[in-house]
Amino acid sequence: MTLLIHPFLSSPRWLKRSVSVAYDLLAIYLSFLAAWALRIGEMDYEYTYYDLLALAIAACASIIVFVRLGLYRAVLRYMTHQAFITIALGVALSATVLAATSFMLGGKMPRSVPIIYASIAFITLGAPRIIFRSLIHWLNPGNKEAVIIYGAGNTGSHLAAALQMGEEYNPVAFLDDDKSVQKSTIRGLHVHSPKRLEKLIERYRPTTLLLALGDNDKTHLAKILKAVSPFGLRIATIPKIGEIINGETSITELREVKITDVLGRDPVDPIPGLLSRNVKNKTVLVTGAGGSIGAEISRQVLALSPVRLILFDNSEYNLYKLSESFSKHPASNKLEIVLGDIRNEKSIGDTIARYQPDTVYHAAAYKHVPMVEANIWEGIRNNAYGTLLTARAAMKHRVKSFVLISTDKAVRPTNVMGATKRFSEIIIQELQASSDNTHTCFSAVRFGNVLDSSGSVIPKFREQIANGGPITVTHPDVTRFFMTLQEAAQLVIQAGAMCTGGNIFVLDMGEPVKIIDIAKEMIALSSSRNGKPGNQPKIEIVGLRPGEKLYEELLLTKDCSGTEHPRIWIDSSPQAINEAGLRATESLEKAILEKDIPILEAMIMSDITGYSRAASSEQSLPSNIYPISNYNS
């Protein structure tokens, strides 16, 4: 059978269409004979010339309709229900023409013959096409990968239809949580409860589970992933519905489920007016532009039509990579690449003096807690002193908006990195209140971990999984706030646009996530990609690092006020800078230049910043680590 079908499938298109037309003419003629035989009860009947002429006219009308409606353009192996609608329309018209022509020509055709003819013709024209399509799929199962589709809604139905017409995947069943659709049949596939997944795997041996959930929430996606991960299936999802509608991709362009798909929360749309307020038709400077946050802020800014964008960083390699990524951007001519150092007053001062930016996003900082803990002077010099020099230069040259990128580790810090960022917040508030400041609006934006940024746990876990483990977690109860890089950058830009002077903006990070849960999710995802549920990497608890907290916080107190953006809040805690704080800021430069580490330690790790060396392993759960949106409810 295969030897007969394959030559036909590989023959020229015109030949296959000719065969289809010839068969349809034969089927119409046989249907006509069968209709007469059923009506008069015998096969041997002499038809009049006019009856046969009526049949010829009806047959021609049918073929014309089939051609006009595209029946012969459809590929037989990918035939859809639309083809059978075309056949029904053609047959109905054919029967009407047959009856009308016979009547007008004076033929002897009984009135019931056209009706019987239409019923038989629909079967003789449609059934062989169904049989042919099924036969091809049955003869070629090895060429298609068996898959189960999770989600039997419109998205899943369209996905199944597209896959059935393709040559790569063979959908064998649906899964759906909705009991109202379970035990039904869609596109010829049965809809099952997710509880039957194990039995379906035993029956069909699928390699992949395709998620057709539309724009579903991440919590639901995480629950599904947790339920199916023990079976070792590869888990993939379709593109976002908006991307499919806009023509950016197709429903069959599947992608792997990533850890960022199930962590964080669903982002809210940015407010266009806030995004563009300090960027559009402005000159913008981004310090630390080569880092994860700085690079993403730069990408967002460049898309918002600035007059000029200055990328400032002390890493030649990072600047090179960033400039290469922008090389084909339509606005790349607006870029200025500056290799410089925020710790050098002349370097950052001359840059700001030369380009006269309207807005500065200060993202340059050392952020790795153990590294800064082991290099206190460099950490303070870069994070606190670098902020002082950059902010002072911005104030001197009348920059309109200065936005400091801060961190949740600045709240009641237990490590040097967090203390330097809290000190940086104090610096910009002091400069805001300075009598020398007449033009610059200083603000800071405080948020937690960014998913998949350099140095975060996700790239580290990914590498450990690739090496076979173990996955090292410092403590089973450690939690952190997470958000995507894109959302973080958008919120930073929008927060800075709402500055009224010395504000500490706080981003609503959603619920804190246990680090050990991230490790488990990534192990499950890794198993699904490899199709190997066994021999998973082990999780090893290694103990908290110096200065590491169990829980991070976003506010000094529960006092916060809302803004025009639903996920940006203002820390309303008392921000008055005491005399000790002023003296510390004034003496920072002297201590840095003299490399007086004891003085710097005393300055940074003091009541000024709220620093505490409390035993992290005994840290109690703070009362204000929950979603900010709940604080004022």
Protein Blocks (a to p, Z undefined) as FASTA:
>chain_A
ZZmmmmmmmmcfklmmmmmmmmmmmmmmmmmmmmmmmmnopabdcddfklmmmmmmmmmm
mmmmmmmnommmpcfklccfklmmmmmmmmmmmmmmmmmmmmmnopabdfklmmmmmmmm
mmmmmmmmmmmmmmmmmmmmmlpccdddehjbfklmmmmmmmmmmmkbccfbdcdfblkl
goiaeehiacddfklmmmmmmmnopabdcddebjadfklmmmmmmmmmmnopacdddddf
klmmnopacfklccdddfklmgcjddddddfklmmmmmgopacddehklmmklmmmmmmm
mmnopabdcdddfbfklmmmmmmmmmmgcklmmpccddddfklmklmmmmmmmnopabdc
dfbccfbfklmmmmmmlmmmmmmmmmmmmmmmmmmnopabdcddddfklgopabfklmmm
mmmmmmmmmmmmpmklmkbccddddddddehiahiaklmmmmmmmnopaaddfbfkbccd
dddfklmmmmmmmmmmmpgghpacdddebjaddfklmmmmmmmmmmmmnopaghiacddd
ebjaehiafbdcfbfblcdcddfbfkbccdfbdfbdcfklmmmmmmmmmmmmnopaklmm
mmmmccknopafbdfklpccdfklccfklmmZZ
